[in-house]
Amino acid sequence: VPFDKRPEIDRWILSRLYSMVNEVNTHFEKFDLTRAARTISDYVIDDVSNWYVRRNRRRFWKSGSSEDKLAAYQTLHEVLLTVSKLMAPYAPFLSDELYLSLTDGKKEASVHLSAYPQLSSEQQAFIDTELENKMHLAQKVVTIARALRNDAQIKVRQPLAELIFVSADEQERRFIQEMAPIIAEELNVKEVVLGSDASQIVRLKAKPNFRVLGAKAGKLMGRLADTIKNFDSEQIRSFRENGFEHISIDGHEFRLEPEDVEITAEAKEGYVALSERQITVALNTTLSDELLQEGFAREFVNRVQNFRKEAGLEVTDHILIAVEGLNETGKQAIESQNAYISNETLADAIEFTMDKADFIGETNINGQVLRIGLNKR
């Protein structure tokens, strides 16, 4: 599949691959073997495993041989083949096993007989720095929002109404707007809202970093700290946008840098938020009845899928689901989300009484102890 015909996420992971090859070679030329190894490791773990493969599972698993599925396999094959060569000096046996599995020995007899990766002019042209920056920002927002969910003790399976992204940088807002579908899916939110002013969601506060500022301020540290703590919203906004702030105390001039001041976000009621440098990410934590029903249905699907595995059912097997122990709220959630549950679990019907079942499992969802029975069709 031609490079420009592949989905954006394929073009991104290949762009990252080619950038990473350049980085590794640069480190080797400087004899910095540790950084070269970490560059390969970070790419494989953060970008390939935790992002690319996880986000494309459905493309790898779906039946047939569409161009989209072929592109996914060809992209991952190139990534793994290149990584096998890059890691060869560090993990000689594992890299050889991976290389031979990917090539069936039809190329070189060993990875150690192949040339170390160097970019061709065509591959060099495929490096898209803007796309890499855009995806990196999306990954950063997802990481922050997951931390906010943890702080608020809201599971990822519970849908939320909105994520709000605030930045004074127009390009960053454009990046997030273009990445909104991915972010919404990753975080299970209905909408990604953009803004340039965080004051409607959070109240920003400035705190001095005493460890860094102590050496600069000396005896004036106390007064400098009070000045920083009393920064108003306009001063904080200016500091975050410009990256510095000038303060004068008794004729002494201080240039405050980002490492000197910590900006914290105090979210308004119904929100959790975090500010990092010039961006603020907030989640609306207000849960409507509809959102609660969706969250219950997702938890229910998770339990059924686990029971399918325990029962030894094939991925393509259709089933009948019987469930006991639901209260009225739980029953309403199952009924309102019937289509979603049936589609995800390949259930032809969901019943609220149980006579007999091929497999019966017991679980707890939001305090409700349920017995779930599965019958293979």
N, C-alpha and C positions, 0 to 999 in steps of 0.2 A: 504494500500500500504506500503510495508516494507520501513523503513527509508532510506536504501541505494539505493532504487529504485526511490526515489523521486528526482525531479530536484534540482540543486544546490541552487536555491533561497529558496526552501522549507527547505532544510537542514540548510541553513543559519539562517532563521527566527526562527527555532526551537532551534538551537544552542544559538542564542541570548536570546531566552526565558529561556532556562535552566541556562544560565549565569546570567540572570536578577533575576531569582528565588534565586540563591545563594547570589547575592548582597543584595536583599531585606531582606532575612533572617539574613544576617550579620549585616545590619543596625538595624533590630529589636533587635538582641541580645545586641546591644550597646545602645538600647533605643533611637536611632536616627530616630524618626518617620518622620521628614520632608524629610530627604534624601531618606528614603524608598519610600515615596509617589512620590517624584520627579523621582526616578528611574523607577517606574511603568509608570508614565505619559510620560516621555521621550521615553520610549520603544514603547508605544502605538501610540504616535503622530509621532515620527520621523521614526521608523522602520516599524511598522505595517501599519499605515494609509498612510503616505506620501511616503513610498517606496514599501512595499510588496503588499498591496492591489492595489495601483495604477498601479504597474508594471504588475500585474497579472489579470487585468480586463478581458482581452480576454479569459483567461482560465476559469474564473467564468461564463462568458456569453455564451460561445460557446455551440452549441447544442450537444445532445448525452450524453453518460456517459463513456467517455474514461478513462483510468487509470490516465492520466495526469490531467484531470478535477477532478477526485476523489481525487487524491493526494492534489490538491489545497484546496478542501473543507475540507478534513480531517485535513490538516495542520492548516488552519484558525480556525477550530472548536477547536482544542487542544489549540491554542493560546488564543482564547477568553474565553474558559472554565477556563483555568489557571488564566487569568487576572481577571475574575469575583471573584475567590477565593482570589487572592492577594489584591484586592481593597475593599474587604468586610468590614474590620475595618474602612475604610474611608468613603465609600459610601454604607451604608447597604441596602438601598432600591433599588438603581440602580443595584448593584451587584446581588441582589436576583432576580430581573426581568431578567437580562441577563442570570443568571445561570438556571433558570426555563425554559426560552425560548430555551436554548441549550440542556436541558436534558429531557424536557417534564415531569419533576417531577418523572422520572423513577429511579433516583438515590436517593439522599437525598431529603426530603421535602423542604429544604431550604439550601442555600449556607452556612448559619451559622451553619448547622449541619454537614457539610463536613470538612475533615481535611485540615489544612492549607498546601499549597504546600511544599513538601520536595522532593528532587530529588532521584529517584531510582538509583541503580548502572548502569543500562542500560542507563538512561537519562544522567547521569554524563559522560558516555563514548561517548555520541553523541556530547558533546561540542567540537567544532572545532575552536580553537583560531585563527589559521592561516586564515581560511575562514572568520571569523568575521573581522579580521584586513584588509583582502583584500577588503571586501565589504565596510568597513568604509572608506578606502582610496578612493575607487570609488565614494562614496557619497560626500567626501570632494572635489574631483576634479570637480564633477558636480556642487556643490554649488559655487565654485570659478568661474567656466566657466559661470554659469548663471549670476553672478555679472558682469563679463566682458561683456556679451551680453547687460546687462542693461546700462553699462557705454558707450558702443558703440552705444546704441539705435538700436539694431538689434533684432527683435522679434524672439522668439524660433521657430516659424513656417517657418522662412527663413533658408533653409539649408546653411551650410558653408562647405568649402572644407576640413578643417582639424583642429583638436585640437592637440597641441604639449605639451607633458608632459616631463619635464626635471627633473631628479634627479640623484645624484651621487650614490644613494643606489641601488644596483643591484636587491635586493629583491623587492623594491618599483616598479621598472620598470617591473619586472616580474608580479607583482600583476596587474598593469595597463594593461599589454599586455593580461592577462587572462580575465580582465574585459572590454576589449575594445568594444565588441559588445554592452554591456549594456550602457557604457558611450556614444558611438556613437548614440544609439537610444534615450537616455535621452536628449542629447544636439542637436540632429538633425545635426550631422556632418558626412561627408562622410568617414573620416579616422582618426584614432588616431595614431599619430607619437610619437615615444619614442626617448629620447636623454639623454646624460649625461653632455652636455655642453650647457648652455643657451646663450652663447655669440653670437651665430649666429642669435638669435631672439631678444634678449633684451640686454640692457646695464644696469648692476646692479650698484646701488649706495648705499653707506652706510651713514646713518644719525645717529647722537648721540641722545639718549633718555635723554634729559636734566633733566627731572623729576627724573629719577633713578640715573643718573651719578653725579648730582650736589653734593649729600652728600658724594660721594666717592672721587671726584676730588678737591673740594674746589676751591682755587685760580687758580689751574691748569686747570680748566674746559675749558677755552677758547682754550688753546693749545691742550688739549686732543680732543676737538671737531674738530679742524682743521685737526688733524691727522686722525681721523675717516673719515672725509669727503674726504680725499685724498687717502683712501684705493684703491689699484688697483684691477683688476679682480682676480688676484691670491690670494691676501689677503682675499677678500670676499669669494672666493671659499673655502679657507682653514678654514675661520671662520665658514662657514655654515656646512662644513663637520665635523669639530672637536667640534663645539659648544662653542669655546672660542678663545681668542687671547690675547697674552701678549704684552703690550705696556710699554715702558720706557721713562719717561720725567723727565729730571734733576735728575736722580737717583731714581725717584719714580716709582715703578713697579705697573702697573694696569693689572688686569686680567679681560678682557671684557667678559661678559656672554651674552647669547641670548637676555635677557631683556634690556641690555645696549645699543644695537645697532639695528636700524631698517633698514632692507634691502629692497629697493624698486627697481622695474623693470621698465625701460623706454623702451617700445617696439619700434621696428623698424617700418618703414612705411608699412602699410598693415596688421599690427598685433595689437592686444591688449593683454596685459600680466599682470600677477600678480605673485609675488614671496612670498612664505610663508615658513619660516624656510628654509628647504633644498630642497623644490620643487618649480618649476616654471611651471605655466600653461599659455599657449598662444593660441589664436584663430586667424586663418587667416581670415581677414575680406574682402578680395577681392572677389567680386561677379561677376561671369561669367554670360553670357546670360542664360545658362542652369540652373544655380542655381537660378537666378531671376525668371525664368519660374516655377521652382518647388515651390518656395516660394509663387508665385501668386496662383498656383493651391491649395496649402495647405490652404491659406486664403479663396479661393473660396469654398473648401470643408467645412470649418468651417461655412461659411454663409449658405450653403445649409442644413447642419445638423441642424442648429438653426431654419431654416424655416420649416424643416420637423417636428420639435417639435411643432412649432406654428400652423402648419396645422393639427396637431393631427394624424399624420401618425404612424403606427406601425413600430417597428424596422425592421421587415421583409418585409415591403411593397416595391415593386419596383416602380420606378418613371420615368417620362420623364422630362428633364430639358430644359427650354427655357430661354435664357439670351439676354438682350438688353443693349446697352450702352458701349460695349467693343471697345477700340481702337485696332489698328492692333497688338500692342504688347500683349495686353491682349488676343486677339483672338488666336494668335500663342501659347501663354502659355496654353490655354484650349485645343487646338488641340494636342499639343505635350504631354500633360499630361492626355489625354482623358481616357486611361486605368486606371490610378490611381484614377482619380475623379469618374469614373463609379463604380469601385470596392468599394470605400469607401462610396459612397452615394446610392448604389444599383440603379444606373441610367442605363436604357436600351439604352438611346440615349441623346445627348446634341445638341440642335439646337440654331441657332443665330437669329431666328425670333420668334415672339410671336403673335399668333392669339388669343388664349384664354388659360386660365389656371385655375385649381381648386384653386390654391393659388398663389398670387403674392406678393413678398416682395422687398423692395428697400434697397440697402446697398452701402457702399463706400469701395473700395479696392484700396489702393495706389493711391488715388485721382480720381479714375474712379467711377462715380455714375452708378450703375447697377440696372436693374430691372430683378429679377429672378423669373420665373414661374415654378411651380411644378404641374405635372399631375400624378395622381395615375394610375398605370397600372392595 
